[in-house]
Amino acid sequence: MHSVETSPIPATAGACRRATARAIGLLKASHPAPSAAVTAVVTALAAASGRGGAGTVLIAAAVFTGQLSVGWSNDLIDVDRDVAATRHDKPLATGAASVRAVTIAAGCALMACVPLSLANGWQAGGVHLIGVAAAWGYNLGVKSTVWSWLPYAVAFGLLPAFVTLSLPGSPWPHWWAPIGAALLGVGAHAANVLPDIDDDLAVNIRGLPQRGGLRGARTLAASALAAGSAVLVLGPAGPVGNPGRAGLAATCALSLTVALWPTGRSRAPFLACLGLASSDVALLLLRGARLA
């Protein structure tokens, strides 16, 4: 009687699929889109400021690891809320990623962020780590208070300083750069709330935008982003020029449209806020060589 041997190939293939699924879940839990977006903007800003190839890569690595740590900690801290709200877009809530894996990943990213930040100089590194700490503070509870906007203002506002302080002589940026970036952060915070405001209120997340409802969150987002554009256009020394005036007028008109948009679940105000945020980012990058 001949024995039949079971091929190990199906079991191996199944293990590979499970490992791939866990890796994808871990990646999704890091909030990859905003992490990549912030890293790309700061990297471009560093390049525009004259940081140089190796220095720009170092700044990118510091920002990316910091953003990963913030993204993973966000899902880790909110796991019970996300499970209660049956959030199908959250890997920890669905079981696509494990709490242990996300905890290890967040810790490793944070530990890597510290030396990578300080490698840009103690002043630049210290400023960046303050911004990362502010973002962690948001995750740890500030998000549910009326001060929810403050960590965004601090974290975004310090990014231009992180870039300029890493340059020779460690200069601080001109006043308009951190203020414009801080307003961009506040606007991004309010805009980010718009798609999930009902879910947030259901689990008692009552940051400043949620307290104002859809209309209040739209108004805050539009106002902050328009103010950021005004600072970035009018703040730098020298003539504004007709293109700058026209762009600022268009931005103000768009922000007014967002603020006055009829109450409802339309995605148009959210998409318009993304356009306003993109305009602020473009203005900041255009002035990258004049930050300090």
C-alpha positions as CSV (number, residue, x, y, z in Angstrom):
1,M,0.0,0.0,0.0
2,H,1.5,3.3,-1.1
3,S,1.4,6.4,1.1
4,V,0.3,9.6,-0.5
5,E,2.6,12.6,0.3
6,T,1.0,16.0,0.7
7,S,2.6,18.7,-1.4
8,P,3.9,21.6,0.7
9,I,3.3,24.1,-2.1
10,P,-0.4,25.0,-1.3
11,A,0.5,25.5,2.4
12,T,3.5,27.7,1.4
13,A,1.3,29.7,-1.0
14,G,-1.3,30.2,1.7
15,A,1.4,31.4,4.2
16,C,2.7,33.9,1.6
17,R,-0.8,35.2,1.0
18,R,-1.4,35.7,4.7
19,A,2.0,37.4,5.2
20,T,1.3,39.7,2.3
21,A,-2.2,40.5,3.7
22,R,-0.6,41.3,7.1
23,A,2.0,43.5,5.4
24,I,-0.7,45.4,3.5
25,G,-2.8,45.8,6.6
26,L,0.3,47.2,8.5
27,L,1.0,49.6,5.6
28,K,-2.6,50.9,5.6
29,A,-2.6,51.4,9.3
30,S,0.3,53.9,8.8
31,H,-2.0,56.3,6.9
32,P,0.3,56.1,3.9
33,A,-1.3,58.8,1.8
34,P,-0.9,61.7,4.2
35,S,2.5,60.3,5.4
36,A,3.7,60.3,1.8
37,A,2.2,63.7,1.0
38,V,3.8,65.5,3.9
39,T,7.1,63.8,3.2
40,A,7.0,64.8,-0.5
41,V,6.2,68.4,0.3
42,V,9.0,68.8,2.9
43,T,11.4,67.0,0.6
44,A,10.6,69.4,-2.2
45,L,10.9,72.3,0.1
46,A,14.3,71.2,1.3
47,A,15.5,70.8,-2.3
48,A,14.2,74.2,-3.3
49,S,15.9,75.8,-0.3
50,G,19.3,74.5,-1.5
51,R,19.8,71.7,1.1
52,G,21.6,69.5,-1.3
53,G,21.1,65.9,-2.4
54,A,22.3,64.1,0.7
55,G,20.8,66.6,3.1
56,T,17.4,66.5,1.3
57,V,17.4,62.7,1.6
58,L,18.2,63.0,5.3
59,I,15.3,65.4,5.9
60,A,13.0,63.1,3.9
61,A,13.9,60.1,6.0
62,A,13.3,62.0,9.3
63,V,10.0,63.3,8.2
64,F,8.8,60.0,6.8
65,T,9.7,58.0,9.9
66,G,8.0,60.6,12.0
67,Q,4.9,60.5,9.9
68,L,4.8,56.7,10.0
69,S,5.0,56.8,13.8
70,V,2.1,59.3,14.0
71,G,0.0,57.3,11.6
72,W,0.5,54.0,13.4
73,S,0.0,55.5,16.8
74,N,-3.3,57.1,15.6
75,D,-4.8,53.7,14.7
76,L,-3.4,52.1,17.7
77,I,-4.8,54.6,20.2
78,D,-8.2,54.6,18.5
79,V,-8.5,50.9,18.0
80,D,-11.4,50.5,20.6
81,R,-13.3,53.4,19.1
82,D,-12.8,52.1,15.6
83,V,-14.0,48.6,16.6
84,A,-17.1,50.1,18.3
85,A,-17.8,52.2,15.2
86,T,-17.3,49.1,12.9
87,R,-14.8,51.1,10.8
88,H,-14.1,48.9,7.8
89,D,-11.3,51.2,6.6
90,K,-9.2,50.6,9.7
91,P,-6.9,47.5,9.5
92,L,-6.8,47.1,13.3
93,A,-10.6,47.2,13.6
94,T,-11.0,44.5,10.9
95,G,-8.1,42.3,12.0
96,A,-6.1,43.0,8.9
97,A,-3.3,44.1,11.1
98,S,-2.4,43.1,14.7
99,V,-2.0,45.4,17.7
100,R,1.4,43.8,18.4
101,A,2.7,44.5,14.9
102,V,1.4,48.1,14.8
103,T,2.9,48.7,18.3
104,I,6.3,47.5,17.2
105,A,6.2,49.4,14.0
106,A,5.2,52.7,15.7
107,G,8.0,52.3,18.2
108,C,10.6,51.4,15.6
109,A,9.6,54.4,13.4
110,L,9.7,56.8,16.4
111,M,13.1,55.4,17.5
112,A,14.4,55.9,14.0
113,C,13.0,59.4,13.7
114,V,15.0,60.7,16.7
115,P,18.6,60.1,15.3
116,L,17.5,60.9,11.8
117,S,16.1,64.3,12.9
118,L,19.1,65.2,15.1
119,A,21.5,64.2,12.2
120,N,20.3,67.5,10.5
121,G,21.7,69.5,13.5
122,W,20.4,69.7,17.0
123,Q,18.4,72.9,16.4
124,A,16.7,71.5,13.3
125,G,16.2,68.1,14.8
126,G,14.8,69.5,18.0
127,V,12.3,71.6,16.1
128,H,11.2,68.6,14.1
129,L,10.8,66.4,17.2
130,I,8.7,69.0,18.8
131,G,6.4,68.8,15.8
132,V,6.3,65.0,16.0
133,A,5.5,65.3,19.7
134,A,2.6,67.7,18.9
135,A,1.2,65.2,16.4
136,W,1.4,62.4,19.0
137,G,-0.3,64.7,21.5
138,Y,-3.1,65.1,19.1
139,N,-3.5,61.3,18.9
140,L,-3.3,60.9,22.6
141,G,-6.3,63.1,23.3
142,V,-6.0,66.7,22.1
143,K,-8.1,65.6,19.1
144,S,-11.2,65.4,21.3
145,T,-10.9,68.9,22.7
146,V,-11.4,72.4,21.5
147,W,-7.6,72.7,21.1
148,S,-7.5,70.0,18.3
149,W,-6.3,72.6,15.8
150,L,-3.2,73.5,17.9
151,P,-1.0,70.3,17.2
152,Y,-1.6,70.8,13.5
153,A,-0.6,74.4,13.7
154,V,2.5,73.6,15.6
155,A,3.6,70.5,13.5
156,F,3.0,72.2,10.1
157,G,4.3,75.6,11.3
158,L,7.6,74.1,12.4
159,L,8.3,72.3,9.1
160,P,9.8,75.4,7.3
161,A,12.0,75.9,10.4
162,F,13.2,72.3,10.2
163,V,14.4,72.9,6.7
164,T,16.1,76.3,7.2
165,L,17.7,75.4,10.5
166,S,19.4,72.5,8.7
167,L,21.1,74.9,6.3
168,P,24.6,76.4,6.9
169,G,24.4,79.0,9.7
170,S,21.1,77.5,11.0
171,P,18.9,80.5,10.0
172,W,15.3,80.8,11.1
173,P,12.7,81.2,8.3
174,H,11.0,84.5,7.6
175,W,7.9,85.0,9.6
176,W,5.5,84.3,6.7
177,A,6.7,80.8,6.1
178,P,5.8,79.2,9.5
179,I,2.6,81.3,9.8
180,G,1.5,80.3,6.3
181,A,2.4,76.6,7.0
182,A,0.5,76.7,10.3
183,L,-2.6,78.1,8.7
184,L,-2.3,75.3,6.1
185,G,-2.2,72.8,8.9
186,V,-5.3,74.2,10.6
187,G,-7.1,74.2,7.3
188,A,-6.0,70.6,6.5
189,H,-7.2,69.5,10.0
190,A,-10.7,71.0,9.4
191,A,-10.9,69.7,5.9
192,N,-9.8,66.2,7.0
193,V,-12.8,66.1,9.4
194,L,-15.4,66.8,6.7
195,P,-15.9,63.2,5.4
196,D,-16.0,61.6,8.8
197,I,-17.7,64.2,11.0
198,D,-20.7,62.1,11.9
199,D,-18.6,59.0,12.8
200,D,-16.4,61.3,14.9
201,L,-19.3,62.7,16.8
202,A,-20.7,59.2,17.3
203,V,-17.6,58.1,19.2
204,N,-17.4,61.5,21.1
205,I,-14.5,63.0,19.2
206,R,-15.3,66.6,19.6
207,G,-12.4,68.7,18.2
208,L,-12.9,72.3,17.2
209,P,-14.2,71.4,13.7
210,Q,-16.7,68.8,14.9
211,R,-18.1,71.2,17.4
212,G,-19.1,73.5,14.6
213,G,-20.8,70.8,12.5
214,L,-20.5,70.6,8.8
215,R,-20.9,74.3,8.2
216,G,-18.5,75.3,10.9
217,A,-15.9,72.8,9.8
218,R,-16.2,74.0,6.2
219,T,-15.9,77.7,7.3
220,L,-12.8,76.9,9.4
221,A,-11.1,75.0,6.6
222,A,-11.8,77.6,4.0
223,S,-10.9,80.5,6.2
224,A,-7.6,79.1,7.4
225,L,-6.6,78.0,3.9
226,A,-7.5,81.4,2.4
227,A,-5.6,83.2,5.1
228,G,-2.6,80.9,4.5
229,S,-2.7,81.9,0.8
230,A,-2.8,85.6,1.7
231,V,0.2,85.3,4.0
232,L,2.2,83.3,1.5
233,V,1.4,85.8,-1.3
234,L,1.6,89.1,0.6
235,G,4.2,88.2,3.2
236,P,7.5,87.9,1.2
237,A,9.3,91.1,0.4
238,G,8.9,92.6,-3.1
239,P,6.0,93.3,-5.4
240,V,3.1,90.9,-5.5
241,G,2.4,91.2,-9.2
242,N,-0.8,90.7,-11.1
243,P,-0.6,86.9,-11.2
244,G,-0.3,86.8,-7.4
245,R,-3.3,89.2,-7.0
246,A,-5.4,87.2,-9.4
247,G,-4.5,83.9,-7.7
248,L,-5.3,85.4,-4.3
249,A,-8.7,86.7,-5.5
250,A,-9.6,83.3,-7.0
251,T,-8.6,81.6,-3.7
252,C,-10.7,84.0,-1.7
253,A,-13.7,83.4,-4.0
254,L,-13.3,79.7,-3.7
255,S,-13.1,79.8,0.1
256,L,-16.2,81.9,0.2
257,T,-18.0,79.4,-1.9
258,V,-17.0,76.6,0.4
259,A,-18.1,78.5,3.5
260,L,-21.5,79.3,2.0
261,W,-22.2,75.9,0.4
262,P,-25.6,74.6,1.3
263,T,-25.7,72.1,4.2
264,G,-25.6,68.5,3.0
265,R,-23.4,65.5,2.2
266,S,-21.9,66.9,-1.0
267,R,-18.2,66.1,-1.5
268,A,-17.8,69.4,-3.4
269,P,-16.7,71.5,-0.4
270,F,-14.2,68.8,0.6
271,L,-12.8,68.6,-2.9
272,A,-12.6,72.4,-3.0
273,C,-10.7,72.4,0.3
274,L,-8.2,70.0,-1.2
275,G,-7.8,72.5,-4.1
276,L,-7.2,75.3,-1.6
277,A,-4.7,73.2,0.3
278,S,-2.9,72.4,-2.9
279,S,-2.7,76.1,-3.7
280,D,-1.1,76.8,-0.4
281,V,1.4,74.0,-0.8
282,A,2.3,75.3,-4.3
283,L,2.8,78.8,-3.0
284,L,5.1,77.5,-0.2
285,L,7.2,75.5,-2.6
286,L,7.5,78.4,-5.0
287,R,9.0,80.4,-2.2
288,G,11.3,77.6,-1.0
289,A,14.4,79.4,-2.1
290,R,13.4,82.5,0.0
291,L,12.4,80.8,3.3
292,A,15.3,82.4,5.2
